[in-house]
Amino acid sequence: MLNLPNIQKLLSEIRSCTLCSEHLPLGPNPIISASKSTKIALVSQAPGSIAHKSGIPWDDPGGRELKRWLQVTEDVFYNPDNFGIIPIGFCYPGKGKSGDLPPRPECAPLWHSSVFSELNHLKIRFLIGQYSQKYYLGKKAKRTLTETVKNFKEYLPDYFPLPHPSPRNRIWRAKNPWFEQEVLPELRVLVKEILKV
C-alpha cells in the first residue's frame, strides 16, 4: 500500500515552503486551508498584504464581498470541511503598478494536484479571477473574464468562474448588472445545495 501523505502533513509542508523566497518582498507566508472533507474549493489568485500580515485569508473588503456573494456566515466560510481556500499562489507576491503582482508561477504546478488528490468530497472549484480561470480552464476560457463568467454554465459541474470580489472591481460590477441579477442567485443555490445550509 502506498504511503501517501495525508492532508494535514501536506498542508504543513506547503506552509513551510520557501521555494519563492527571493521573489517575495515580504518573505514567504504560504496561506492555504482545506480538509479531507472540503466540498467547495475557492481557487483565487494569491493572498493580499492584509492576509500576509494576519495569516487569515479573505479577511478584508474583498472577503466580505465574497461572503455576501455566497450568502454564508464567517463560521461556515472558515470551516475547511465547507470551503477549501487554495489560491494559485500561496504567498503575497508584492505590489505592482495597478494592484498586487500576479501569483508566483511555481505554486500551483508544484502543489495543486497533490492537494486536490486528497479532497475526496470535493464537489466543485470556484475559479475567482483571471489567474485561476487561465490555469484551470486553459483554452476553454473565453476571450475575456467577462465572457467566461457570463458563460459559467458551460463549466459546470466542475468549475464555476467568478470575477474577483475586490473593491477595485466595483466598476466592472456596475457595468455588468447581469452578474448580480443572474449569476449570484445560481451561485447561492449551488452553495446551499452542496453545504446543506
N, C-alpha and C positions, 0 to 999 in steps of 0.2 A: 504494500500500500504506500502511495506517495505521501511524503511528509510535507504537505502544503502548509504555508504559513496561514494562521488564522487571521481574521480581520484585525484583531487588536494588535497582533505582532506587526502586521503590515502597516497599520496606521502609525505605530510607534516608529517604524523605520522611516516612513515618509516625514514625520515630524522632526526627525533628527537629520534629514537630508541637507547637505551643504554644497551640492553639485554646482549651483549657480552663484555662490558667494561673491565672487569677484565682479559680478554684473549687477549686484543688488545694492543700491546706495544706502539702505538702512540695515543691510545684512539679512541673512535667512531667518524666516519665521514661518515655516510651512503651516498652512491652516486648512484642515480637512475634517469632516465629520461624517461618519457612516456607521452602520452596524450590519450584522448578518441579516437583520430583518428590514433594512431600508426598503421602502416601497417606491419612493419618488426621488430621483437624483436631480439636484439643482446644479446644472453644469454652466457656470458663468465664466468670466474672463480671469480675474485674479483678485485677491483681497486688496482693498484700498488702504490708505495710510492709517485710517481710524482703526480698522480691523488689525492691522500690523501691530499697533501700539497695545490694543486691548486683548488681542487673541480671540475676539468674538466676531465671527463673520456676520455680515448683514446687519450690524448694529449701528446703522447710520440712516440718513434720509432715504436712500435707495432701498434699504432693507425694510423700512416702514412701508414704503410704497409696494414692495413685493408682497409683504404680508397682507396688505389691503387687497392686492390683486387676487391672492389665493384665498382670502377670507379665513385666515387661521390666526389663532392666538400665538403669543410667544411660546407658550408651553408646547403647543402642537408643532410649531415651526422648528424648535430646537431639540425635539425628540428625534434622535437619529434613526429610530425604528420607522418614523414617518418620512423624514426628508434627509437624504444624504447631501452634504454640501461638498461638491467635488469640482473645484474650478479647473480650468485649463492650465493655469499656473497657480501653484500653491503659495507663492510668496509675492509680497508687494513689489512690483517691478520698478517703481520710481515714477517721477513726474515727467511728462512730455510737454510739448508746446500747447496742446489743447486737451489737457486731461492726463490720465495715467498712461504710461507706456504700455505697449502690448504685453500680454503674458509671456514669460520666458518660454522658448520653444522646446526646451528639454523635458519639462514636467510630464505633459500628457503622454508622449510616446514611452516614457520610462515607467510610469506608474498606473495609468488608467486601466489597461487591460487586466492587470493584477487585481486592482480594486474591484472592478466590475465583475470579475470572475468569482468574487466572494459574496456578491449580493444576490443570494438565492431567491429573494422575494421581490426583486425589483420589477415594477410594472411599466415604468416609463422614465425617460430622461427629458427634463425641461431644459431646452437649449437657450440660455439667456445671453443675448448679444451676438454680434457677428463672429467673434473668435470661436465660440463653441459650435456655431452653425457651420462655419467653414470646416472645422475639424471633423465633425460627425456627419454632416450631410454631403460634404465634398461637392461633386458635380451635380448632385441633386438639388443643391441650394439654388434659388433663383438669382437673378442678376443683382438684386438689392435686398437688404434686410426687410424692407417694407413688403416686397413681393413675397418673400419667404414666409413672413409672419401672416400675411393675408391668405396664403395658401396652406395654412397649418394642417388642414385635414389630410393633405397628401402625405404627411409624415407620420400620422397616427398608424398603429398604436405604439410605435417605438419611441417617437420623438414628438415634442411639442415646442416649436420655435417661438421665442418671445423677444421683444426688444429689451434693452437694459432699463431697469426702473430708476436709474439715476436722475436727479433733478435736472441735469444737463439735457435730458431728452424730453423735457416738458413741451418744447416747441414741436417735436415730432408727434407727440400725443395730441397736441392741439390741431395739427394738420391732418391727423388720421383718426377722426372720431369713431370710425368703424371698429377700432381696436377695443375701446371701452364698451361699445354697444354690441358687438358681435363675438369678439374673441374671448373677452373676460367671462361672460356668462358660461360659455362652454368649458373654459378652464376650471371655473369654480365647481361645476357639476362633476367634472372628472376627478378633482381633488376629493370632493365629498364621497364619491363612489369608491375610490381607492382606499381612502383613510377611514371610511365609515364614521365621519364626524358630522 
